């Protein structure tokens, strides 16, 4: 449905740009953000241990719950109602991202910047803490020199932050 929204509303975007916009707006983080705005977390049943560790606000749980809400709307009201819901909840996000596709995908941007000089980023990471509160640290190096470091609740989030810092360091000339 998001792909249809993109195709119908922004036919001028190239296929690759549409793919970047779609990936950004249907990501776990985006789904969780929408679920938070709607207050979905307060209606999710979680175990006592999950409750104690903030499970109602975890991106993975909220994203899954948001997908379930969309599925329920589809099953109850059909494709038309589900499409209206998607348009209402995702329309502005799609519009914002369509203006600058891939702008927040720092790993792709870093790879493109480095490829101009025939260089490649090399990522490393590790996680620590219990499974329900794991924190990931990631670093990115170019030609063996660390140029960015980041942390996050997922490996992907940590790598994105490391790539963002690398882009800043490279553009400021400090590396």
N, C-alpha and C positions, 0 to 999 in steps of 0.2 A: 504494500500500500504506500509506503514511503517512496519506493521507486516510481510508482505511478504518479505520485504527487510531484516528484522532481521532474519527471519526464514531461508532464503536462504543464507545469508552471515555469520551467527553465529549459526550454528546448535548445537554447543557444549554448548550453554547457556541453563540452565534449564528454564522451563516455567515461574517460578516466577521472574527470572532475566530478561527474555525477557519482561515481563509485566512492570517491573521497568524502563527499558530502553525506552520502547514505551511511557509510561506515561510521562517521562521526555522530550522526544523529540517532542511530540505532544501537550505539555501543552500550555496554553495561552501565557506564557512568551516566550517560544521557537518560537511559530508562530509569535508573535510580533517582536521578534529579527530578524527573517528572513525578515519580511515585512520591517523593518527599513533598513536592508542591501540592499534591492531591491529598496528602495525609494517609497514604495507603498503609504505611507501617503500623499504625495503631490498630488496624484490622487484621493483621497477619498473626496467625497462631504460631508461637514458637515454644520450644521446650524451656523449662526453667533455667537450664544452664545457658541456653542461647539468650534468654531474656537478661540474665545476669551479665552477659558479656556484650550487651548492646546490639543483639541480633536484629532488632527491628529497624536499625539504621544501617545495616550492612548493605553495601552496593549489590552484592550477589543476591541476597534475599529480596531486596526491593525490586531489582530488575526482573527476577523471576515472577514476583507478584504482579508487576506491571504487565508482563506478557500474559499472565493468566487473566487479568482484567480485560485486556484487549480480546483475548480468545473468548471470554464469557460474553462480551458485547457482540462478537461475531456470531456465536452460537445462538444467542437470544434474539438478536435483531437483524442478523444477516450482514452481508457485505456492505450494504449502503450505510447502515448505522456505524459499523466499524470504520468505514472510510471517513465518515463525518468526525468521529472521535479522533482519528489519526490527524486529519486536517486541522482540527481545533488544537490538539496538543502539540503537534509537530510543525505546523505551518510556519510559525515565526522562526523556529530553529532552522528549518530547511532554508528559509529566506536569508537568514543571517549567514549561514555557512555557504550558501550559493554565491554570495558576494566575494568570498575568499576561500575557495575549496582547499582543504589540506592545511589551513593556516595553523591549526593546533597540533598537527601531526609532526612533531619535532624530529622524530627519527627519520622520516622520509625527507624532510627538509635538510637535515644534516647530511644524509646520504647524497642528496642532489648537489649540495654545496661542495662536498669533498670530491665527488665524481668529476667535477670540472678539472681538477688537478690530478686525476688518476689515483686518488686516495680513497680509503675505506675506513669506516668506523669499526672498532672492535669493542664489543660489550662484555662486561662481566657482572655477576651479581651473586648475592647470597641472601638468604632469609634467616630471621631469628625470631624467637618468641614462640609461644604456644600457637597451635593451628588457628584458634579462634581470634588471635590478636597478632598474627604474624606481620612483621615489618620487613620489607625488602630494601636492600641497599644495592644500587647499581652504579657502575662507572663506565665511561666510554673513553677509549684511547684512540689516538691517531698516530700511526708509526711508532707505537710503543709508549707514547707520552699521554698521560691522563689529561683530558681536556674538559671533563664534566663529571659530576657526581650527583646522584639524586636518591631519594627514598620515597616509599609509598606502600600502600596496603597490598599491592600486587607487583609482580616483577615488571609487567608492562608499564604500570604507572611510574615505577622507579626509573626505568629506562627512558621513558619520555622526559622526565625531569632532568636526567643526566644529559640527554640530547639537547634540551632547551639551554642548559648551562653551557654546553659546548658551543652552541651557535652563538651565544652571547660572548663567550671568550674569544672565539674566532673572529667575530665581527668587530670586537674592540681592539683586536691586534695583540691581546695579552698572551696569546699562544702562538 
